[in-house]
């Protein structure tokens, strides 16, 4: 490819990725069939026994089965079912006859991105697309009614619809969506802006605890994940990158493994990785393990957890930190306070440890690249695949599979997709499936950022908080993935959960003198979003320190928080709900203690109460957790409860055990023997309290994880009389 051509392709690709951030922008382009015809698919093909496309979101089959198209990824969080409920609610179809279909980015591009973006992250799967998918369902219903009105020569206002059947009561006539679909598809869709959506309080399908649509295939084994994919003539690849992040591939001796069973070739993937391609993955992995490789590990090979900790510690007192919030004069108020409280907290790198390791199958020809991949962002996968193949966006396609875990790892960081395409390019026309080993997955993650936090508070004679100073020192996700947003160290993202502005991640306390600072201290270890991203660490720092301040003031943990929350009614409401359900202030069995926490992230308000005990040998047991969540509108209460329970499991795994350490520049914890996850016997009883306020759309998948650890740590404080300021608990002596 010529330099000028590549530059033009890259520019187009960058615009494409930036454009995906504008979720819902595609709705204004219309719902109607002509976009499909313009893409080269004829009307006759679109209206067959397989179904008639009424608009971009709804296909109706002759038996009135409604196929609802989903542009977001499903990774166990229930987004597919929730979005289908929203469309079906406005469509007024029969839920028993609902099916779903995944939209691929290639089709989206061909239709001028009528489905908006295909990214699923930041707990935006539903809240980021609810408006335009509901309008899509409502438009299809209106077109069905109009088609019936024209067929019967009656006013639309005389018609009613229920469970996919349109009725004209005056004449006793009734017909099904299946019979109306062809005529409806030929009508001009209504202007989306003119559509009045249902009041969520009147929902009949959405808002109900409906069983998920994707469960059966997982239970009966028919679900094909990307790692299960089989294609004719497929080869398999195992990859190994420099064990030190940023290291280079110096040399390898292919002759040592070329005669091993099934081996096709050893290939250089990029400057920092090599792969073996064979007829089975195990043979590729066996040969890769036997391959003599020389790495140029670079200067980062001298780094360790100790050197990184020293760098973070320096940031706690260094000048020139970014002041994310500076209200009043916190330093002066604390200095003149009757009582001062100070503490330093720390949290480690964490890996995503998805059940399904990173993998991607790629097939590359001279004019096309296809990838079969589990991805949270199919747009990003398409951009990565086409760029690696040296092709244009419209020469690529992504076949998206449901994910065996995402947690942020399979979003914008498409390293595994690039690797698969780079390998497949060396086998033109042959599909090559790349699978990372668990060790490779652990060694080359984009980890949750490591950080330290120094906090200071001042109390007056009555125990009132008069000043609070927070100094965070740690890595920046934006510095790795979006450098312009971290320019000059002014990275607001790292202060998530402490923002002043309402709406997404607001601090739920009002303090007269407040200073919150961030000192960017990056390392050679790559970082990225991890379920809950920065609200997890910041929730620990704020809520555990508030607990210390409350105890220093001689106040009850709940009452001290309430006194700071007068201007934050939604924060206070979930705190009160958790406290009430968690029996705050009521007697507990001997040896059992409670802790409480509240925090906000992803547009939702969360609170938790934990009940724990500590044995004489220092063994911690979390008996019960009550979590309250206000996500505004609750689309499926059962899915919300499931996500809350999942956040407890994920959060406790990190609290108890999660830690990725560095020696000689490389990660130490490379499998579950030294990076354990929570066992079933360790899982507490979890109760979910949904506190819907029906006036906003918040997230569900990530918000509550930020209150899991601080609630448990605050209960530990109550049990032992000592605050825990460093995680994981496996490194802390509790007795």
BABA-651735 format. One line per field, with one value per residue (C-alpha): x negated, y, z negated; residue in three letters. Coordinates in steps of 0.02 Angstrom, whole numbers, plus 50000, padded with zeros to 5 digits. Layout:
<pts>
X: (X_...)
Y: (Y_...)
Z: (Z_...)
residu: (ALA_...)
</pts>
This chain:
<pts>
X: (50000_49935_49898_50032_50161_50122_50134_50305_50363_50302_50387_50551_50528_50496_50653_50748_50690_50724_50896_50940_50942_51101_51221_51389_51333_51384_51566_51588_51541_51705_51773_51832_51793_51719_51555_51548_51589_51457_51331_51359_51490_51651_51825_51876_51730_51774_51955_51952_52014_51867_51955_51996_51893_52015_51873_51691_51735_51879_51900_52068_52091_52254_52296_52279_52112_52025_51837_51761_51591_51459_51306_51226_51119_51180_51052_51161_51232_51403_51394_51467_51624_51642_51633_51754_51875_51867_51900_52037_52120_52146_52179_52321_52274_52295_52142_52159_52124_51969_51799_51641_51512_51338_51289_51113_51014_50996_51184_51194_51071_51163_51322_51241_51231_51418_51389_51273_51117_51082_50978_51027_50935_50951_51118_51191_51263_51441_51430_51334_51456_51623_51699_51669_51705_51871_51912_51870_51996_52127_52103_52130_52290_52355_52318_52412_52562_52556_52548_52702_52794_52761_52811_52977_53006_53030_52946_52790_52865_52999_52869_52788_52641_52600_52469_52435_52618_52708_52895_53035_53166_53305_53304_53236_53088_52916_52753_52575_52409_52355_52494_52463_52273_52254_52374_52302_52126_52177_52239_52139_52078_52133_52012_51922_51931_52120_52140_52205_52131_52221_52205_52091_52214_52337_52219_52285_52132_51989_51970_52018_51907_51913_51799_51648_51651_51472_51477_51539_51397_51271_51352_51374_51200_51257_51183_51030_50906_50764_50643_50753_50760_50719_50698_50648_50460_50429_50254_50213_50090_50011_49921_49789_49744_49597_49620_49569_49694_49612_49478_49428_49405_49219_49214_49285_49228_49367_49263_49280_49469_49503_49505_49625_49796_49921_49811_49836_49725_49652_49700_49649_49808_49734_49578_49624_49707_49685_49811_49813_49947_49998_50144_50204_50184_50103_49970_49941_49927_49810_49694_49698_49643_49497_49448_49283_49323_49205_49287_49220_49307_49254_49234_49401_49326_49258_49431_49519_49667_49548_49484_49661_49720_49581_49632_49812_49758_49661_49820_49911_49808_49738_49782_49876_50020_50181_50317_50477_50577_50524_50665_50632_50463_50446_50264_50296_50455_50368_50218_50329_50448_50474_50433_50340_50352_50226_50206_50120_50207_50150_50223_50128_50132_50273_50300_50468_50447_50592_50650_50622_50442_50408_50434_50477_50495_50442_50448_50358_50359_50296_50458_50546_50515_50637_50621_50724_50702_50775_50774_50852_50824_50853_50814_50642_50616_50657_50540_50398_50422_50429_50282_50176_50226_50190_50368_50512_50652_50777_50660_50677_50807_50820_50919_50957_50978_51048_50907_50844_50809_50761_50747_50668_50529_50612_50656_50540_50385_50388_50211_50270_50368_50215_50107_50229_50236_50047_50027_50166_50088_49946_50071_50178_50355_50335_50429_50310_50374_50262_50287_50188_50136_50192_50013_50005_50173_50111_49942_50010_50168_50214_50221_50324_50211_50106_50117_50088_50194_50155_50303_50317_50469_50503_50641_50706_50743_50914_50845_50903_50798_50729_50595_50544_50387_50365_50204_50209_50047_50054_50063_50177_50284_50298_50108_50106_50263_50311_50158_50240_50362_50216_50115_50015_50072_50245_50335_50509_50546_50435_50542_50699_50823_50758_50828_50930_51046_51201_51248_51114_50989_51024_50952_51099_51034_51033_50878_50852_50667_50616_50457_50444_50282_50207_50022_49996_49860_49857_49755_49707_49856_50006_50170_50350_50532_50571_50750_50794_50631_50577_50731_50664_50504_50578_50726_50607_50504_50651_50768_50637_50564_50736_50756_50593_50651_50821_50739_50618_50768_50852_51000_51102_51044_51216_51260_51092_51120_51299_51241_51134_51268_51404_51381_51366_51539_51513_51350_51439_51588_51483_51381_51541_51612_51456_51453_51636_51626_51458_51533_51408_51403_51490_51405_51295_51238_51084_50926_51016_50991_51063_50987_51068_51019_51096_51027_51079_51023_51091_51242_51305_51306_51245_51232_51190_51194_51079_51083_50918_50830_50646_50591_50456_50338_50375_50492_50617_50794_50916_51087_51206_51206_51351_51331_51447_51447_51537_51512_51661_51762_51753_51773_51760_51752_51686_51542_51502_51495_51385_51265_51259_51220_51087_51009_50997_50907_50790_50763_50728_50605_50507_50527_50469_50339_50319_50142_50027_49848_49694_49520_49383_49507_49629_49790_49777_49954_49980_50118_50251_50131_50061_50203_50351_50533_50672_50729_50912_50898_50832_50980_51093_51281_51322_51481_51519_51628_51679_51723_51790_51820_51885_51805_51639_51550_51403_51289_51301_51151_51017_51089_51108_50934_50863_50952_50911_50733_50760_50913_50814_50660_50766_50844_50668_50625_50773_50717_50533_50525_50394_50419_50358_50270_50191_50262_50276_50321_50213_50065_50147_50139_50311_50267)
Y: (50000_50173_50290_50414_50277_50206_50379_50404_50234_50269_50438_50360_50226_50354_50449_50286_50245_50421_50412_50256_50360_50447_50309_50329_50450_50323_50334_50498_50409_50314_50141_50099_49966_50078_50086_49897_49906_50041_49922_49802_49687_49677_49702_49527_49454_49557_49498_49310_49167_49206_49366_49543_49689_49818_49933_49918_49848_49728_49582_49493_49314_49245_49161_49333_49291_49457_49454_49599_49656_49690_49797_49775_49631_49498_49445_49375_49540_49518_49663_49560_49517_49691_49776_49650_49689_49875_49851_49722_49838_49974_49850_49769_49597_49426_49398_49211_49242_49350_49303_49407_49436_49511_49657_49654_49815_49780_49781_49936_50028_49973_50049_50212_50157_50151_50048_50176_50103_49923_49954_49882_49953_50077_49999_50086_49934_49983_50160_50219_50150_50135_50288_50245_50059_50098_50220_50083_49966_50103_50149_49969_49960_50120_50054_49893_49992_50103_49951_49877_50042_50055_49875_49895_50077_50132_50268_50214_50281_50144_50006_49920_49803_49665_49527_49556_49558_49713_49724_49834_49813_49899_49773_49626_49608_49554_49510_49467_49556_49414_49458_49645_49649_49656_49802_49891_49879_49981_50128_50283_50266_50399_50535_50462_50631_50631_50465_50470_50328_50237_50292_50161_50146_50072_49941_49763_49675_49791_49815_49634_49490_49398_49248_49282_49234_49170_49046_48887_48877_48895_48758_48631_48660_48723_48897_48920_49039_49110_48988_48842_48895_48766_48813_48702_48694_48794_48805_48847_48969_48990_49154_49213_49396_49468_49428_49607_49735_49837_49707_49654_49491_49469_49296_49121_48953_48881_48730_48662_48638_48629_48439_48424_48343_48454_48610_48715_48863_48981_49160_49329_49416_49588_49663_49591_49423_49256_49118_48937_48881_48698_48584_48587_48716_48594_48550_48735_48769_48619_48677_48856_48799_48707_48852_48936_49122_49266_49424_49600_49642_49825_49942_49894_49728_49813_49865_49778_49803_49888_50016_50050_50076_50202_50298_50306_50357_50504_50564_50579_50732_50799_50972_51004_50881_50909_50982_50901_50991_51138_51213_51327_51304_51122_51132_51281_51205_51042_51130_51231_51089_51025_50848_50783_50613_50550_50387_50314_50177_50070_49950_49837_49794_49673_49563_49529_49339_49306_49125_49126_49181_49303_49222_49268_49174_49270_49241_49361_49372_49507_49604_49547_49512_49419_49391_49283_49357_49387_49576_49714_49833_49760_49929_49928_49747_49795_49944_49839_49696_49804_49911_49758_49682_49845_49853_49978_49968_49908_49763_49687_49596_49548_49394_49432_49294_49307_49331_49210_49361_49538_49654_49788_49680_49652_49833_49955_49851_49737_49666_49487_49534_49618_49467_49346_49449_49471_49281_49243_49363_49238_49100_49186_49119_49001_49031_49033_49023_49107_49062_49137_49018_49065_49114_49228_49302_49343_49406_49525_49601_49785_49787_49888_50035_50027_50175_50247_50377_50495_50570_50699_50766_50899_50889_51031_51016_50940_50807_50893_50870_51040_50996_50850_50829_50683_50653_50508_50445_50313_50260_50335_50231_50377_50393_50217_50216_50398_50510_50676_50655_50642_50788_50875_50749_50827_50661_50683_50500_50440_50541_50445_50441_50604_50721_50874_50866_50757_50622_50490_50477_50615_50620_50597_50708_50896_50959_51148_51138_51006_50975_50821_50800_50677_50646_50543_50413_50292_50133_50013_49901_49932_49975_49983_49975_49839_49809_49969_50050_50188_50189_50028_50101_50272_50194_50101_50256_50371_50255_50173_50342_50414_50266_50314_50494_50443_50339_50478_50593_50467_50454_50309_50260_50283_50445_50525_50492_50553_50720_50747_50699_50830_50895_50722_50644_50498_50447_50459_50358_50206_50221_50219_50074_49969_50014_49970_49804_49768_49795_49931_49963_49801_49664_49535_49362_49361_49390_49460_49641_49760_49884_50009_50104_50208_50270_50319_50265_50239_50347_50241_50257_50111_50066_49908_49832_49685_49564_49479_49381_49348_49188_49178_49120_49273_49187_49306_49253_49366_49303_49423_49571_49688_49801_49942_50013_50159_50143_50254_50134_49948_49853_49677_49660_49481_49533_49677_49558_49439_49580_49636_49458_49446_49609_49536_49381_49482_49615_49490_49396_49557_49601_49433_49381_49496_49556_49562_49591_49632_49555_49591_49689_49543_49488_49353_49285_49185_49062_49026_48938_49109_49218_49132_49181_49167_48990_48943_48912_49090_49173_49263_49272_49423_49526_49658_49809_49904_50086_50149_50336_50329_50492_50441_50295_50224_50075_49906_49796_49899_50018_49905_49828_49990_49967_49783_49802_49956_49882_49725_49823_49935_49782_49716_49880_49853_49673_49705_49887_49917_49991_49893_50011_49894_49756_49610_49538_49384_49496_49563_49480_49492_49414)
Z: (50000_50045_49902_49956_49974_49802_49725_49804_49743_49567_49564_49617_49485_49348_49395_49390_49214_49152_49231_49133_48974_49033_48989_49070_49203_49333_49285_49375_49536_49529_49494_49667_49796_49932_49835_49855_50040_50064_49986_50130_50056_50154_50083_50133_50038_49884_49886_49891_49786_49673_49625_49680_49619_49555_49504_49452_49282_49319_49439_49436_49494_49566_49400_49315_49236_49211_49236_49140_49197_49065_49099_48927_48864_48742_48613_48477_48418_48498_48620_48762_48663_48591_48760_48834_48692_48730_48915_48883_48757_48885_49026_48926_48992_48912_48802_48827_49011_48991_49063_49081_49215_49195_49304_49374_49406_49592_49614_49506_49616_49773_49702_49650_49469_49443_49284_49207_49126_49078_48922_48754_48605_48464_48418_48571_48660_48616_48550_48704_48831_48741_48823_49004_48989_48905_49044_49169_49087_49075_49259_49311_49209_49286_49461_49422_49364_49517_49632_49548_49558_49745_49774_49683_49732_49553_49446_49353_49193_49198_49191_49043_49033_48910_48920_49103_49159_49223_49188_49251_49116_49210_49353_49256_49373_49314_49400_49353_49372_49486_49609_49599_49608_49798_49815_49663_49733_49886_49782_49742_49562_49439_49388_49236_49148_49161_49071_48894_48793_48654_48475_48394_48251_48377_48448_48470_48543_48497_48310_48278_48218_48383_48409_48517_48700_48705_48561_48645_48771_48631_48529_48669_48741_48911_48885_48996_48918_49021_48940_48999_49181_49316_49499_49647_49669_49511_49437_49257_49180_49010_48974_48853_48826_48732_48547_48510_48572_48708_48743_48918_49011_49043_49124_49126_49195_49303_49349_49172_49191_49379_49375_49229_49265_49353_49357_49513_49478_49349_49388_49324_49269_49235_49157_48988_49020_49110_49147_49200_49323_49325_49364_49183_49047_48926_49054_49086_48899_48871_49010_48948_48775_48856_48969_48921_48911_48868_48804_48794_48632_48630_48482_48405_48350_48194_48135_47989_47875_47753_47880_47939_47760_47730_47885_47825_47650_47722_47807_47641_47590_47753_47814_47975_47954_48050_47940_47999_47864_47758_47655_47508_47424_47371_47316_47203_47132_47090_47015_46898_46854_46677_46734_46886_46968_47096_47191_47344_47443_47590_47717_47839_48023_48062_48215_48294_48287_48405_48413_48601_48637_48778_48948_49126_49291_49445_49632_49749_49938_50055_50044_49885_49701_49589_49403_49287_49115_48943_48930_48828_48973_49145_49223_49142_49197_49376_49371_49298_49420_49577_49523_49487_49654_49747_49812_49806_49680_49809_49851_49679_49577_49395_49347_49166_49038_48863_48740_48609_48500_48546_48394_48504_48576_48745_48782_48868_48835_48987_48974_48996_49153_49228_49188_49269_49429_49433_49424_49549_49676_49690_49737_49872_49886_49738_49575_49427_49249_49120_48937_48795_48657_48482_48443_48595_48546_48372_48431_48563_48495_48488_48299_48178_48134_47978_47860_47688_47602_47459_47368_47230_47140_47010_46877_46768_46582_46617_46734_46893_47049_47098_47224_47335_47440_47560_47659_47781_47858_47994_48173_48303_48420_48539_48547_48622_48727_48761_48730_48778_48633_48510_48576_48441_48312_48304_48311_48241_48277_48135_48013_48062_47919_47845_47978_47933_48082_48060_48183_48192_48049_47924_47748_47631_47490_47466_47376_47350_47391_47517_47618_47731_47828_47950_47978_48136_48111_48257_48271_48412_48368_48485_48400_48456_48400_48271_48217_48126_48183_48063_47950_47871_47802_47768_47678_47563_47528_47494_47402_47292_47247_47210_47092_47004_46991_46922_46787_46746_46726_46611_46729_46795_46969_47046_46957_46998_47182_47177_47107_47262_47388_47367_47543_47618_47600_47719_47635_47468_47528_47576_47416_47314_47415_47387_47202_47178_47269_47187_47012_46970_46783_46737_46635_46722_46669_46560_46662_46816_46865_46994_47115_47232_47389_47528_47694_47869_48041_48217_48186_48040_47852_47746_47563_47467_47295_47256_47110_47068_46934_46900_46813_46681_46818_46924_47047_47125_47164_47257_47205_47289_47405_47441_47591_47643_47819_47900_48088_48126_48235_48198_48362_48289_48098_48108_48219_48103_47955_48054_48097_47916_47861_47995_47936_47761_47826_47934_47801_47662_47773_47790_47606_47543_47671_47821_47849_48000_47946_48048_48040_48166_48268_48291_48210_48078_48061_48220_48178_48049_47931_47883_47946_47862_47876_47748_47709_47696_47509_47486_47572_47448_47451_47562_47556_47687_47656_47812_47778_47945_47957_48137_48192_48271_48354_48259_48281_48195_48236_48149_48017_47865_47871_47799_47632_47607_47543_47432_47348_47306_47251_47141_47061_47032_46948_46832_46799_46766_46716_46850_47023_47174_47293_47419_47529_47555_47385_47415_47368_47209_47039_46960_46793)
residu: (UNK_UNK_UNK_UNK_UNK_UNK_UNK_UNK_UNK_UNK_UNK_UNK_UNK_UNK_UNK_UNK_UNK_UNK_UNK_UNK_UNK_UNK_UNK_UNK_UNK_UNK_UNK_UNK_UNK_UNK_UNK_UNK_UNK_UNK_UNK_UNK_UNK_UNK_UNK_UNK_UNK_UNK_UNK_UNK_UNK_UNK_UNK_UNK_UNK_UNK_UNK_UNK_UNK_UNK_UNK_UNK_UNK_UNK_UNK_UNK_UNK_UNK_UNK_UNK_UNK_UNK_UNK_UNK_UNK_UNK_UNK_UNK_UNK_UNK_UNK_UNK_UNK_UNK_UNK_UNK_UNK_UNK_UNK_UNK_UNK_UNK_UNK_UNK_UNK_UNK_UNK_UNK_UNK_UNK_UNK_UNK_UNK_UNK_UNK_UNK_UNK_UNK_UNK_UNK_UNK_UNK_UNK_UNK_UNK_UNK_UNK_UNK_UNK_UNK_UNK_UNK_UNK_UNK_UNK_UNK_UNK_UNK_UNK_UNK_UNK_UNK_UNK_UNK_UNK_UNK_UNK_UNK_UNK_UNK_UNK_UNK_UNK_UNK_UNK_UNK_UNK_UNK_UNK_UNK_UNK_UNK_UNK_UNK_UNK_UNK_UNK_UNK_UNK_UNK_UNK_UNK_UNK_UNK_UNK_UNK_UNK_UNK_UNK_UNK_UNK_UNK_UNK_UNK_UNK_UNK_UNK_UNK_UNK_UNK_UNK_UNK_UNK_UNK_UNK_UNK_UNK_UNK_UNK_UNK_UNK_UNK_UNK_UNK_UNK_UNK_UNK_UNK_UNK_UNK_UNK_UNK_UNK_UNK_UNK_UNK_UNK_UNK_UNK_UNK_UNK_UNK_UNK_UNK_UNK_UNK_UNK_UNK_UNK_UNK_UNK_UNK_UNK_UNK_UNK_UNK_UNK_UNK_UNK_UNK_UNK_UNK_UNK_UNK_UNK_UNK_UNK_UNK_UNK_UNK_UNK_UNK_UNK_UNK_UNK_UNK_UNK_UNK_UNK_UNK_UNK_UNK_UNK_UNK_UNK_UNK_UNK_UNK_UNK_UNK_UNK_UNK_UNK_UNK_UNK_UNK_UNK_UNK_UNK_UNK_UNK_UNK_UNK_UNK_UNK_UNK_UNK_UNK_UNK_UNK_UNK_UNK_UNK_UNK_UNK_UNK_UNK_UNK_UNK_UNK_UNK_UNK_UNK_UNK_UNK_UNK_UNK_UNK_UNK_UNK_UNK_UNK_UNK_UNK_UNK_UNK_UNK_UNK_UNK_UNK_UNK_UNK_UNK_UNK_UNK_UNK_UNK_UNK_UNK_UNK_UNK_UNK_UNK_UNK_UNK_UNK_UNK_UNK_UNK_UNK_UNK_UNK_UNK_UNK_UNK_UNK_UNK_UNK_UNK_UNK_UNK_UNK_UNK_UNK_UNK_UNK_UNK_UNK_UNK_UNK_UNK_UNK_UNK_UNK_UNK_UNK_UNK_UNK_UNK_UNK_UNK_UNK_UNK_UNK_UNK_UNK_UNK_UNK_UNK_UNK_UNK_UNK_UNK_UNK_UNK_UNK_UNK_UNK_UNK_UNK_UNK_UNK_UNK_UNK_UNK_UNK_UNK_UNK_UNK_UNK_UNK_UNK_UNK_UNK_UNK_UNK_UNK_UNK_UNK_UNK_UNK_UNK_UNK_UNK_UNK_UNK_UNK_UNK_UNK_UNK_UNK_UNK_UNK_UNK_UNK_UNK_UNK_UNK_UNK_UNK_UNK_UNK_UNK_UNK_UNK_UNK_UNK_UNK_UNK_UNK_UNK_UNK_UNK_UNK_UNK_UNK_UNK_UNK_UNK_UNK_UNK_UNK_UNK_UNK_UNK_UNK_UNK_UNK_UNK_UNK_UNK_UNK_UNK_UNK_UNK_UNK_UNK_UNK_UNK_UNK_UNK_UNK_UNK_UNK_UNK_UNK_UNK_UNK_UNK_UNK_UNK_UNK_UNK_UNK_UNK_UNK_UNK_UNK_UNK_UNK_UNK_UNK_UNK_UNK_UNK_UNK_UNK_UNK_UNK_UNK_UNK_UNK_UNK_UNK_UNK_UNK_UNK_UNK_UNK_UNK_UNK_UNK_UNK_UNK_UNK_UNK_UNK_UNK_UNK_UNK_UNK_UNK_UNK_UNK_UNK_UNK_UNK_UNK_UNK_UNK_UNK_UNK_UNK_UNK_UNK_UNK_UNK_UNK_UNK_UNK_UNK_UNK_UNK_UNK_UNK_UNK_UNK_UNK_UNK_UNK_UNK_UNK_UNK_UNK_UNK_UNK_UNK_UNK_UNK_UNK_UNK_UNK_UNK_UNK_UNK_UNK_UNK_UNK_UNK_UNK_UNK_UNK_UNK_UNK_UNK_UNK_UNK_UNK_UNK_UNK_UNK_UNK_UNK_UNK_UNK_UNK_UNK_UNK_UNK_UNK_UNK_UNK_UNK_UNK_UNK_UNK_UNK_UNK_UNK_UNK_UNK_UNK_UNK_UNK_UNK_UNK_UNK_UNK_UNK_UNK_UNK_UNK_UNK_UNK_UNK_UNK_UNK_UNK_UNK_UNK_UNK_UNK_UNK_UNK_UNK_UNK_UNK_UNK_UNK_UNK_UNK_UNK_UNK_UNK_UNK_UNK_UNK_UNK_UNK_UNK_UNK_UNK_UNK_UNK_UNK_UNK_UNK_UNK_UNK_UNK_UNK_UNK_UNK_UNK_UNK_UNK_UNK_UNK_UNK_UNK_UNK_UNK_UNK_UNK_UNK_UNK_UNK_UNK_UNK_UNK_UNK_UNK_UNK_UNK_UNK_UNK_UNK_UNK_UNK_UNK_UNK_UNK_UNK_UNK_UNK_UNK_UNK_UNK_UNK_UNK_UNK_UNK_UNK_UNK_UNK_UNK_UNK_UNK_UNK_UNK_UNK_UNK_UNK_UNK_UNK_UNK_UNK_UNK_UNK_UNK_UNK_UNK_UNK_UNK_UNK_UNK_UNK_UNK_UNK_UNK_UNK_UNK_UNK_UNK_UNK_UNK_UNK_UNK_UNK_UNK_UNK_UNK_UNK_UNK_UNK_UNK_UNK_UNK_UNK_UNK_UNK_UNK_UNK_UNK_UNK_UNK_UNK_UNK_UNK_UNK_UNK)
</pts>
